[in-house]
Amino acid sequence: MRLPGPLPDGGSGFGAMGDPFDLSAPSFSALLRRQVPDAFAGTFSGGGPAAPDHVEGTTIVALAYGDGVVIAGDRRATSGNVISKRDMRKVFEADRWSAVGISGAAGPAMEMAKIFATELEHYEKVEGAPLSLEGKANKLAQMVRVNLPLAMQGLVVVPLFAGYDPRDRVARIYEFDAAGGRYEERRFASTGSGGRDARGSLKARYRPDLDRAAAADTVIEALWDAADEDSATGGPDLVRGIYPLVAVIDADGYTELDDQAVAERVQAVIDGRRGR
C-alpha cells in the first residue's frame, strides 16, 4: 500500500522509517502519523468535545494459573441507564501470546485495541521478532497515557492486558489506570464498573493449583458475581445464547472457548449455585 503525499517538512515521504531500509523506529503509529498527519486527528489526541451519551463496556477479569492465563469479559454495553448492546466483544487477541480486554468508553477502547494489535504486528515484521511481554504492556500504557485528554472529558479507557511469555514460560497480567500507570499482577485482576465485585469473587476462589478448566470456571463465576451487583455488567443470557467471552493464553498461544464450551460451564455454575 502506498501512503499519500510528501511530508510537510519536505522529507522523503518515508515517515518514521526514513526509507524502506531504515528500520530504526518500528512504530506503526509513528509511521502513519508522519505519512498522514491527519490520520490520528481526534484519536487519542483529546481533540473535540466528549459526547454526552457514549457507549461504555464493562467488566473484564483475568486469572493466572499454572500453565497460562485466562481473560474474560461480559458482553453488555450501556449508554447511561440504557442497554445499548447485549453481545459486545470486549476481549481482543493482541497477538499469538497476548490479549487485551477493554472497559470504559467503547468506541475509543475498541479503536485502541485494534491499533495496539497493529502496532505489535508491525513491530514483529520490522524487527523480525515479537516484542517482549513487558514491552507490549509498556506500549499499551503509552497509548492509555496519550488518551488522557479524552479521559479528562469523560471518554475513559482502562484496558486489562494478559499474556504468556514463551521465553520465561510464565503468564502475566497487567492493570492500568486512566493516566497510563502500569501495574503487574501475578494472580488475578479485574477492571470496569463491576471490577470490585469481580475482584472479591476472584479473591475468594483463587488457588495456586488451579488448572485450565478450574480457572475458566473461576472467571465465569467472578463475572456472574459482578453482574449480580452491577447493572452495567451483563450476566449469561440463556434465552439469546449470549455468554461471556473467555480466552486462554498458554504455551499453545491464544485460544477462545467456543460458545458451547462456555455454555456448559455456565450451566455447571448454575447447578452448583442451586445446590447451595
Sequence and secondary structure as in RCSB ss.txt:
>XXXX:A:sequence
MRLPGPLPDGGSGFGAMGDPFDLSAPSFSALLRRQVPDAFAGTFSGGGPAAPDHVEGTTIVALAYGDGVVIAGDR
RATSGNVISKRDMRKVFEADRWSAVGISGAAGPAMEMAKIFATELEHYEKVEGAPLSLEGKANKLAQMVRVNLPL
AMQGLVVVPLFAGYDPRDRVARIYEFDAAGGRYEERRFASTGSGGRDARGSLKARYRPDLDRAAAADTVIEALWD
AADEDSATGGPDLVRGIYPLVAVIDADGYTELDDQAVAERVQAVIDGRRGR
>XXXX:A:secstr
    S  TT   S GGGSSTT  S   HHHHHHHH GGGGTTSSS  S   SS  EE  EEEEEETTEEEEEE  
 EEETTEEEESS   EEEEETTEEEE  EEHHHHHHHHHHHHHHHHHHHHHHSS   HHHHHHHHHHHHHHTHHH
HHTT  B  EEEEEETTTTEEEEEEE TT  EEEESSEEEESTTHHHHHHHHHHH  TT  HHHHHHHHHHHHHH
HHHH TTS   BTTTTB  EEEEEETTEEEE  HHHHHHHHHHHHHHHHT 
